[in-house]
Amino acid sequence: MTPSGPSVDALGTLTVNAVSASGGQTITVSPKATSGNANRYQLTPKGSEPTVNYGTNCAVSNHWVDLPENGKVTGTEGYTITVVEVNSLDKAVKKGSTTLPAKGA
């Protein structure tokens, strides 16, 4: 008999939204990171998004950036923002992405 339900080692999903803000974009992520975890992001041209699986190392030293509490980022319109939730070992547990709008005035 096969177990039902999601695997404990399955990459979870984040809902990521981006809106224009003064001088850049504001990113919102749902659900919020679990206590002890953090959200990090990468900005890439559309079609060049990073491959992220459960347990992928998403350390700052691997070109990931801590997502500020206020969600403010500055990126190129049309780029993809990939957001990951990492645990205390910098390993991905959830991922989501969206396309950046134009920067606000």
Backbone as ProteinMPNN parsed JSONL, in Angstrom:
{"seq_chain_A": "MTPSGPSVDALGTLTVNAVSASGGQTITVSPKATSGNANRYQLTPKGSEPTVNYGTNCAVSNHWVDLPENGKVTGTEGYTITVVEVNSLDKAVKKGSTTLPAKGA", "coords_chain_A": {"N_chain_A": [[0.84, -1.172, 0.0], [0.541, 2.215, -0.816], [1.605, 5.253, 0.702], [-0.628, 7.975, 1.373], [-1.162, 11.47, 0.617], [0.965, 14.457, 0.86], [4.507, 14.129, 0.443], [6.872, 14.219, 3.099], [9.215, 15.339, 2.362], [8.612, 17.025, 0.25], [8.703, 19.898, -1.858], [7.293, 22.828, -0.723], [4.724, 25.276, -1.582], [4.845, 28.736, -2.325], [2.925, 31.708, -2.496], [3.531, 34.378, -4.488], [3.496, 37.842, -4.929], [3.864, 40.841, -6.819], [4.04, 44.344, -6.831], [4.109, 47.646, -8.26], [6.172, 50.107, -6.75], [7.349, 53.078, -5.149], [10.334, 53.82, -6.66], [10.897, 51.127, -7.122], [9.806, 47.807, -6.57], [7.265, 46.173, -4.601], [7.171, 43.249, -2.789], [5.053, 40.631, -1.853], [4.57, 37.77, 0.146], [3.024, 34.674, 0.624], [2.242, 31.687, 2.34], [3.428, 33.327, 5.386], [6.867, 33.017, 6.422], [7.78, 30.154, 8.295], [8.387, 30.054, 11.823], [11.746, 30.61, 12.67], [12.614, 30.159, 10.125], [13.44, 31.734, 6.923], [12.816, 34.1, 4.238], [14.187, 34.225, 1.004], [15.475, 35.619, -2.083], [15.894, 35.621, -5.709], [16.591, 37.509, -8.63], [15.974, 37.14, -11.998], [16.386, 36.984, -15.609], [13.418, 36.353, -17.515], [12.791, 32.957, -18.095], [15.237, 32.102, -17.25], [15.163, 31.138, -14.688], [16.152, 29.952, -11.425], [16.77, 26.497, -10.671], [15.054, 24.881, -8.206], [14.741, 22.58, -5.687], [13.302, 20.58, -3.039], [15.312, 21.016, -0.253], [17.403, 22.196, -1.645], [20.389, 24.111, -1.565], [20.186, 27.343, -0.591], [21.786, 29.526, 0.149], [23.052, 32.779, 1.105], [25.595, 33.048, 0.109], [25.336, 31.671, -2.232], [24.252, 33.333, -4.109], [21.691, 34.132, -3.303], [19.37, 36.436, -1.877], [18.45, 37.991, 1.146], [15.046, 38.551, 1.709], [13.741, 41.688, 2.315], [12.0, 42.793, 5.289], [10.029, 44.698, 4.687], [9.497, 44.074, 2.088], [10.464, 45.479, -0.107], [12.043, 45.682, -3.209], [14.316, 46.17, -5.956], [14.092, 45.798, -9.26], [14.341, 44.706, -12.715], [11.776, 45.408, -15.001], [9.695, 42.78, -16.079], [11.486, 40.802, -15.414], [11.906, 37.739, -13.558], [11.054, 37.12, -10.22], [12.171, 34.882, -7.937], [11.218, 33.348, -5.049], [12.247, 31.813, -2.089], [11.573, 29.85, 0.799], [13.696, 29.277, 3.391], [15.208, 26.938, 5.647], [16.9, 26.762, 8.871], [19.305, 25.776, 8.031], [19.789, 26.83, 5.583], [18.432, 25.535, 3.555], [16.075, 24.927, 0.976], [12.574, 24.915, 1.537], [10.147, 25.767, 0.648], [8.781, 27.322, -2.313], [8.179, 29.967, -4.669], [7.152, 32.135, -7.384], [7.061, 35.131, -9.444], [6.367, 37.612, -11.993], [8.118, 40.669, -12.37], [6.662, 43.907, -12.163], [6.71, 47.178, -13.83], [8.892, 49.65, -12.392], [7.814, 51.801, -9.765], [7.005, 55.325, -9.755]], "CA_chain_A": [[0.0, 0.0, 0.0], [1.32, 3.45, -0.882], [1.075, 6.288, 1.592], [-1.31, 9.08, 0.69], [-0.791, 12.791, 1.114], [2.26, 14.934, 0.383], [5.717, 13.617, 1.06], [7.474, 15.139, 4.055], [10.315, 15.985, 1.663], [8.122, 17.716, -0.945], [8.858, 21.346, -1.828], [6.03, 23.527, -0.559], [4.44, 26.367, -2.515], [4.624, 30.093, -1.849], [2.245, 32.619, -3.411], [4.343, 35.591, -4.549], [2.897, 38.932, -5.695], [4.724, 42.02, -6.952], [3.363, 45.555, -7.279], [4.976, 48.814, -8.393], [6.33, 50.942, -5.567], [8.27, 54.176, -5.401], [11.72, 53.416, -6.842], [11.091, 49.689, -7.287], [8.628, 46.957, -6.44], [7.01, 45.597, -3.286], [6.887, 41.828, -2.903], [4.362, 39.991, -0.739], [4.707, 36.312, 0.101], [2.078, 33.971, 1.483], [2.153, 32.084, 3.742], [4.64, 33.865, 5.998], [7.866, 31.998, 6.765], [7.646, 29.475, 9.582], [9.319, 30.536, 12.836], [13.091, 30.057, 12.515], [12.937, 30.149, 8.698], [13.542, 33.06, 6.305], [12.58, 34.165, 2.794], [15.275, 34.761, 0.184], [15.032, 35.744, -3.466], [16.787, 35.893, -6.83], [15.986, 38.154, -9.791], [16.586, 36.591, -13.204], [15.594, 37.174, -16.818], [12.394, 35.332, -17.734], [13.338, 31.784, -18.758], [16.516, 31.738, -16.627], [14.884, 30.967, -13.268], [16.946, 28.892, -10.798], [16.117, 25.225, -10.348], [15.013, 24.714, -6.756], [14.023, 21.408, -5.191], [13.337, 20.495, -1.58], [16.666, 20.795, 0.238], [18.415, 22.938, -2.408], [21.095, 25.103, -0.769], [19.851, 28.697, -1.043], [22.537, 30.419, 1.027], [23.422, 34.073, 0.564], [26.828, 32.819, -0.656], [24.936, 31.077, -3.518], [23.562, 34.386, -4.869], [20.353, 34.408, -2.805], [19.337, 37.666, -1.094], [17.377, 38.005, 2.139], [13.928, 39.428, 1.367], [13.519, 42.618, 3.426], [10.702, 42.72, 5.977], [9.049, 45.545, 4.005], [9.256, 43.52, 0.763], [10.933, 46.378, -1.177], [13.154, 45.266, -4.053], [14.46, 46.95, -7.178], [14.441, 44.889, -10.336], [13.984, 45.068, -14.078], [10.442, 45.002, -15.436], [9.674, 41.561, -16.882], [12.315, 39.774, -14.786], [11.216, 36.854, -12.614], [11.561, 37.025, -8.853], [11.952, 33.565, -7.343], [11.323, 33.456, -3.594], [12.286, 30.536, -1.389], [11.636, 29.837, 2.254], [14.794, 28.393, 3.787], [15.276, 26.588, 7.07], [18.1, 27.269, 9.548], [20.481, 25.244, 7.331], [19.749, 27.458, 4.252], [17.853, 24.588, 2.6], [14.743, 25.315, 0.528], [11.429, 24.105, 1.946], [9.013, 26.25, -0.146], [9.21, 28.184, -3.422], [7.186, 30.609, -5.509], [7.746, 33.159, -8.244], [6.172, 35.984, -10.22], [7.054, 38.544, -12.887], [8.167, 42.017, -11.831], [6.066, 44.993, -12.949], [7.573, 48.354, -13.945], [9.154, 50.346, -11.141], [6.943, 52.935, -9.497], [7.666, 56.64, -9.887]], "C_chain_A": [[0.891, 1.244, 0.0], [0.727, 4.496, 0.05], [0.389, 7.385, 0.791], [-0.875, 10.4, 1.311], [0.587, 13.178, 0.635], [3.413, 14.307, 1.146], [6.253, 14.658, 2.024], [8.583, 15.935, 3.364], [9.878, 16.687, 0.377], [8.307, 19.221, -0.773], [7.49, 21.995, -1.74], [5.916, 24.696, -1.522], [4.246, 27.682, -1.781], [3.854, 30.861, -2.916], [3.0, 33.938, -3.343], [3.639, 36.612, -5.438], [3.86, 40.11, -5.713], [3.897, 43.188, -7.472], [4.386, 46.682, -7.374], [4.992, 49.589, -7.091], [7.335, 52.032, -5.92], [9.705, 53.663, -5.486], [11.947, 51.934, -7.03], [9.781, 48.925, -7.258], [8.493, 46.505, -4.986], [6.531, 44.168, -3.493], [6.143, 41.359, -1.654], [4.405, 38.485, -0.956], [3.728, 35.707, 1.085], [2.251, 32.469, 1.281], [3.479, 32.665, 4.233], [5.579, 32.715, 6.36], [7.597, 31.44, 8.166], [8.693, 30.022, 10.551], [10.668, 29.832, 12.691], [13.542, 29.972, 11.061], [12.997, 31.578, 8.171], [13.202, 32.968, 4.827], [13.782, 34.81, 2.121], [14.79, 34.814, -1.255], [16.205, 35.876, -4.431], [15.97, 36.56, -7.918], [16.719, 37.649, -11.027], [15.744, 36.948, -14.425], [14.59, 36.04, -16.966], [13.005, 34.183, -18.545], [14.659, 31.315, -18.173], [16.367, 31.514, -15.12], [15.736, 29.824, -12.691], [16.116, 27.633, -10.581], [16.211, 25.038, -8.837], [14.16, 23.498, -6.44], [14.058, 21.453, -3.673], [14.781, 20.203, -1.164], [17.764, 21.481, -0.559], [19.054, 23.988, -1.502], [20.837, 26.487, -1.359], [20.506, 29.725, -0.123], [22.819, 31.736, 0.321], [24.687, 33.92, -0.292], [26.56, 32.172, -2.014], [24.044, 32.032, -4.313], [22.093, 34.568, -4.492], [20.441, 35.618, -1.89], [18.188, 37.569, -0.099], [16.3, 38.991, 1.705], [13.68, 40.362, 2.548], [12.122, 42.462, 4.026], [9.63, 43.529, 5.252], [8.778, 45.093, 2.566], [9.757, 44.368, -0.39], [12.147, 45.789, -1.882], [13.215, 46.209, -5.245], [14.934, 46.003, -8.264], [13.928, 45.387, -11.67], [12.598, 44.549, -14.431], [10.54, 43.775, -16.339], [10.573, 40.458, -16.344], [11.434, 38.923, -13.867], [11.876, 36.982, -11.252], [11.167, 35.649, -8.343], [12.21, 33.704, -5.852], [11.316, 32.052, -3.007], [12.186, 30.784, 0.106], [12.714, 28.837, 2.61], [14.727, 28.115, 5.28], [16.601, 27.111, 7.648], [19.395, 26.769, 8.904], [20.583, 25.8, 5.905], [19.199, 26.535, 3.175], [16.42, 24.994, 2.269], [13.676, 24.353, 1.036], [10.158, 24.512, 1.193], [9.554, 27.17, -1.228], [8.005, 28.769, -4.128], [7.853, 31.659, -6.369], [6.662, 33.981, -8.919], [7.023, 36.904, -11.089], [6.989, 39.946, -12.298], [7.463, 43.017, -12.76], [7.089, 46.119, -13.108], [7.772, 48.97, -12.565], [8.179, 51.503, -11.004], [7.722, 54.243, -9.605], [8.092, 57.177, -8.554]], "O_chain_A": [[1.878, 1.308, 0.733], [-0.492, 4.615, 0.174], [0.783, 7.683, -0.337], [-0.293, 10.431, 2.396], [1.31, 12.356, 0.072], [3.306, 14.0, 2.333], [6.104, 15.857, 1.787], [8.858, 17.075, 3.739], [10.708, 16.919, -0.503], [8.097, 19.759, 0.314], [6.624, 21.746, -2.578], [6.881, 25.063, -2.192], [3.574, 27.742, -0.752], [4.102, 30.685, -4.109], [3.102, 34.548, -2.279], [3.235, 36.298, -6.557], [4.582, 40.35, -4.745], [3.144, 43.045, -8.436], [5.395, 46.682, -6.668], [3.972, 49.718, -6.414], [8.083, 51.904, -6.889], [10.237, 53.135, -4.51], [13.099, 51.506, -7.093], [8.782, 49.343, -7.844], [9.472, 46.46, -4.241], [5.608, 43.911, -4.266], [6.555, 41.656, -0.532], [4.291, 37.994, -2.079], [3.61, 36.156, 2.225], [2.394, 32.023, 0.143], [4.514, 32.517, 3.584], [5.141, 31.585, 6.577], [7.236, 32.172, 9.088], [9.78, 30.414, 10.125], [10.727, 28.605, 12.599], [14.72, 29.739, 10.79], [12.649, 32.522, 8.88], [13.287, 31.896, 4.229], [14.323, 35.807, 2.6], [13.821, 34.146, -1.617], [17.331, 36.19, -4.045], [14.801, 36.231, -8.116], [17.946, 37.722, -11.097], [14.542, 37.187, -14.308], [14.871, 34.901, -16.59], [13.66, 34.416, -19.561], [15.158, 30.253, -18.546], [17.326, 31.678, -14.366], [16.01, 28.844, -13.384], [14.911, 27.702, -10.337], [17.3, 25.036, -8.264], [13.009, 23.398, -6.867], [14.767, 22.272, -3.088], [15.397, 19.26, -1.659], [18.937, 21.372, -0.203], [18.356, 24.676, -0.758], [21.225, 26.767, -2.493], [19.861, 30.673, 0.326], [22.825, 31.803, -0.908], [24.828, 34.598, -1.31], [27.452, 32.125, -2.86], [23.192, 31.601, -5.09], [21.321, 35.106, -5.286], [21.445, 35.817, -1.208], [17.092, 37.126, -0.443], [16.603, 40.136, 1.372], [13.437, 39.897, 3.662], [11.184, 42.049, 3.344], [8.47, 43.122, 5.195], [7.921, 45.667, 1.894], [9.511, 44.027, -1.547], [13.145, 45.442, -1.25], [12.273, 46.958, -5.505], [16.041, 45.47, -8.198], [13.18, 46.362, -11.745], [12.285, 43.384, -14.187], [11.364, 43.732, -17.253], [10.453, 39.306, -16.759], [10.353, 39.346, -13.457], [13.101, 36.956, -11.139], [9.989, 35.293, -8.318], [13.29, 34.126, -5.438], [10.494, 31.212, -3.374], [12.657, 31.802, 0.613], [12.662, 27.682, 2.187], [14.257, 28.937, 6.067], [17.333, 27.828, 6.966], [20.47, 27.289, 9.202], [21.374, 25.301, 5.104], [19.476, 26.738, 1.993], [15.646, 25.358, 3.154], [13.845, 23.135, 0.976], [9.21, 23.733, 1.098], [10.642, 27.731, -1.093], [6.942, 28.151, -4.184], [8.997, 32.036, -6.115], [5.497, 33.584, -8.962], [8.243, 36.967, -10.939], [5.951, 40.37, -11.792], [7.642, 42.981, -13.977], [8.201, 46.031, -12.586], [6.925, 48.828, -11.682], [7.77, 52.109, -11.995], [8.952, 54.251, -9.551], [8.66, 58.267, -8.481]]}, "name": "protein", "num_of_chains": 1, "seq": "MTPSGPSVDALGTLTVNAVSASGGQTITVSPKATSGNANRYQLTPKGSEPTVNYGTNCAVSNHWVDLPENGKVTGTEGYTITVVEVNSLDKAVKKGSTTLPAKGA"}
